[in-house]
């Protein structure tokens, strides 16, 4: 269910005349992005440049943590592989 603030924002952006259009919505932080400053992510959605960089860093950190965990606990992954054989 949409809250009042969000539904009011959606009405202002999507149901207003074109001359009052205030900007795009960042697909990461859901805040308005000026058309001149807008970047696009891999799916073509508008984003702030800073938001996109932070999201890429978070993804890289998660992948690194996953690999570090596999290296730190090699027996657990081997036990899981053996358990999947039976």
PAGU-851485 format. One record per residue (C-alpha): residue number from 0; x, y, z. Coordinates in steps of 0.02 Angstrom, whole numbers, plus 50000, padded with zeros to 5 digits. Each point is the difference from the previous one (the first is absolute). Example, Ala and Ser with C-alpha at 12.3 -4.5 7.8 and 13.67 -1.06 7.14 Angstrom:
2
<pos:0; east:50615; north:49775; up:50390> .
<pos:1; east:50069; north:50172; up:49967> .
This chain:
86
<pos:0; east:50000; north:50000; up:50000> .
<pos:1; east:50069; north:50170; up:49954> .
<pos:2; east:50020; north:50131; up:50133> .
<pos:3; east:49925; north:50171; up:49975> .
<pos:4; east:50167; north:50083; up:49968> .
<pos:5; east:50052; north:49874; up:49869> .
<pos:6; east:49832; north:50001; up:49912> .
<pos:7; east:50001; north:50190; up:49997> .
<pos:8; east:50174; north:49997; up:49925> .
<pos:9; east:49947; north:49873; up:49868> .
<pos:10; east:49850; north:50108; up:49955> .
<pos:11; east:50109; north:50153; up:49983> .
<pos:12; east:50124; north:49912; up:49886> .
<pos:13; east:49893; north:49886; up:49896> .
<pos:14; east:49833; north:50092; up:49992> .
<pos:15; east:50058; north:50179; up:49984> .
<pos:16; east:50007; north:50098; up:49836> .
<pos:17; east:50167; north:49985; up:49909> .
<pos:18; east:50050; north:50180; up:50035> .
<pos:19; east:50000; north:49969; up:50188> .
<pos:20; east:50102; north:49839; up:49994> .
<pos:21; east:50130; north:50017; up:50138> .
<pos:22; east:50118; north:49857; up:49959> .
<pos:23; east:50029; north:49815; up:50002> .
<pos:24; east:50001; north:49883; up:50150> .
<pos:25; east:50162; north:49911; up:50046> .
<pos:26; east:49967; north:49813; up:49996> .
<pos:27; east:50118; north:49975; up:50148> .
<pos:28; east:49955; north:50137; up:50127> .
<pos:29; east:49828; north:50050; up:49931> .
<pos:30; east:50043; north:50185; up:50002> .
<pos:31; east:49981; north:50122; up:49856> .
<pos:32; east:50143; north:50007; up:49875> .
<pos:33; east:50018; north:50153; up:49889> .
<pos:34; east:49998; north:49955; up:49817> .
<pos:35; east:50168; north:50086; up:49972> .
<pos:36; east:50083; north:49900; up:50140> .
<pos:37; east:49915; north:49832; up:49969> .
<pos:38; east:50101; north:49844; up:49962> .
<pos:39; east:49931; north:49831; up:49949> .
<pos:40; east:50031; north:49830; up:50077> .
<pos:41; east:50020; north:49836; up:49906> .
<pos:42; east:49811; north:49985; up:49978> .
<pos:43; east:49980; north:50178; up:49933> .
<pos:44; east:49919; north:50073; up:50157> .
<pos:45; east:50047; north:50175; up:50060> .
<pos:46; east:50121; north:50008; up:50147> .
<pos:47; east:50113; north:50124; up:50089> .
<pos:48; east:50182; north:49968; up:49957> .
<pos:49; east:50045; north:49986; up:50185> .
<pos:50; east:49861; north:49874; up:50032> .
<pos:51; east:50058; north:49891; up:49857> .
<pos:52; east:50181; north:50000; up:50058> .
<pos:53; east:49948; north:49954; up:50177> .
<pos:54; east:49892; north:49857; up:49936> .
<pos:55; east:50143; north:49932; up:49895> .
<pos:56; east:50115; north:50009; up:50152> .
<pos:57; east:49873; north:49906; up:50106> .
<pos:58; east:49987; north:49862; up:49869> .
<pos:59; east:50190; north:49985; up:49989> .
<pos:60; east:50014; north:49993; up:50190> .
<pos:61; east:49870; north:49861; up:50011> .
<pos:62; east:50091; north:49897; up:49869> .
<pos:63; east:50167; north:50026; up:50088> .
<pos:64; east:49925; north:49950; up:50167> .
<pos:65; east:49927; north:49843; up:49921> .
<pos:66; east:50169; north:49950; up:49928> .
<pos:67; east:50091; north:50040; up:50163> .
<pos:68; east:49877; north:49892; up:50095> .
<pos:69; east:50028; north:49854; up:49881> .
<pos:70; east:50189; north:50017; up:50024> .
<pos:71; east:49985; north:50015; up:50190> .
<pos:72; east:49886; north:49849; up:50017> .
<pos:73; east:50048; north:49878; up:49861> .
<pos:74; east:49942; north:49846; up:50096> .
<pos:75; east:49822; north:50065; up:50014> .
<pos:76; east:49986; north:50019; up:49812> .
<pos:77; east:50078; north:49828; up:49975> .
<pos:78; east:49878; north:49924; up:50125> .
<pos:79; east:49855; north:50081; up:49909> .
<pos:80; east:50061; north:49930; up:49834> .
<pos:81; east:50016; north:49826; up:50076> .
<pos:82; east:49828; north:50012; up:50079> .
<pos:83; east:49925; north:50046; up:49832> .
<pos:84; east:50069; north:49838; up:49925> .
<pos:85; east:49892; north:49892; up:50113> .
